[in-house]
Amino acid sequence: MRLARAGLVLLLAAVVTSCASPEPSGHARPTGAAASGDASAGPPRITLPLDPYQVSDEDFGTVSRALTELTDRCMRRQGLGYEAPAPQDTGTTGPTGHERRYGITVLKTARTHGYHLAGAPAREPAEPKRSKAYERALTGTGKPLDDGGFDDGCTGEAHRELEAGIDMKAVDLPQWYKRDSFQRSLEHPRVKAVFAAWSRCMAEAGHRYATPLDPPGDPKVMGRTVTDHERSVAVADITCKTRTGLVDAWQRVETTLQRSTVTTRAAQLKKAGAEAERLIARADKILAAAGG
């Protein structure tokens, strides 16, 4: 039986089966573009108080590679060549990948790619055709990741070997707390006020949205390919973020919320860090044994 069902666990399962779909994460006071107001300088370095208590992006890569190694080992035992997913960019997929926690922020990228990630393919690659035997060996049931599909097959075996005796619920806890702080920040008066200022700025540019979370969800903006309209909205979005100081204000609110969590949940977070260290140490050992 798997030890946990969300956060890092689902991210790792997604890495192995190559269908990761990260959601906003978050890191104290921004530097660079966000702090200076220069939205073209590059993504702001965002840090948050809960970051030190969870698996770092670098260690996330180590754990992911160990999971892939174990899955590959299991598949080879069954005479199947494992189609390992392409390496993930942990800067955006890892637990502390905060590049877009508060939406897009880099004007230079927006002018070319809109809301799309720079370097992403123009069109989504077609899903590889896999035999039923391959799918059964990989997931056992073929069910979606969030429906227990990785409890069986080689994916499940890999997770059980990697996580045996480790409290994965504890490992996941900082990520849950960060999701909670993000959701609570949306209801904070200061964030609501800066959203309203951003919305007025956007309206002046001819784009009507209540919050910076809305444009990427608008099918008229975010399609399969980048359009001039998408670029226009994205540039206005970042320009209005800079004018209103939205990123700095939002991050200050989340920082305050997370500092409170660090104080009130100190014992749980200490355990989370200790369990994460055990997980990373085991991943290192698996990779060392495999010659990687």
C-alpha positions, 0 to 999 in steps of 0.5 A: 500500500502506498504511503501517500497520495499527493504532493511529491508522491504524485509529482514523482509518479508523473515523472516516471510515467511522463505526464507531469502537470505541475501546479503553482509552488512558491520561495522571502523577499523577491530580488532582481526583476520583481524587487527592482520593477524591471520585468525584462531582467529575468524571473525573480528569485522567489523564496518562501519560509517553508522551502527549507523543509521540503525536498529541494529541486536538486534532490527532487531530481535525484529521487526522480532518477532513482525512481526511474532506475527502479522502474527500468530494472523491473521492466527489464526483468519482464523483457520489456524496454522501458521508455524512460521520460525525457529529463524534466526541468526541475526549475519548473517541475520540482517542489520548489519551482517557483518561477510562475507562482505569481504568474508570468513575470518576464517581459522578454519571454512574454513578448515572444511566447506569451503564457507558453513556456519558452522552449516548449514545442509548438505543438504537444507531442503525440502520446507514444503508442504502447502495447497493452502488455507494456501498460500492464507491466508499467502500472498494473491496472492502467488507471490514472495516476490519481486513481491508484494506477501506480500502486501496481506494476513496475511503477508501484514496485519502484515506489514501494522499494524507494519509500519503504519505511519512510513516512511519505505523508510527512515528506509531503507535508510542507508542500500541502502547507505551501498550497494552503498558504497560496489559497489563503493568500488569495483571500487576504485583503492586501492581495485582493486590493492589489488584484483590483489595481492590476485588474483596473490596469488591465482594463485600461489596456483593453483586457478585462480580468479580475485576477492574474490567474484568469488570463492563462485559463481563457481559451481565447488567450491560451491555445495550442499555439502562441498568437499575437493576442496572447502576446498582447495580453501577456505583455499587459499582464506583466506591465500591470504587475510591475506598475502595481507591485503585485508580485512583491505584495503577494509574496509578502503576504504569503511570507507572513502566512508561512512564517506563522506555519513554521512557528506553529508546526515546528515539530511536524516540519522537523519530522518532514525534513528528517524523513526527506533526508532519509528518502534522498539518502536512499535515492543516492544509494540506489543510484550509486549501486546502479553506477549512476 
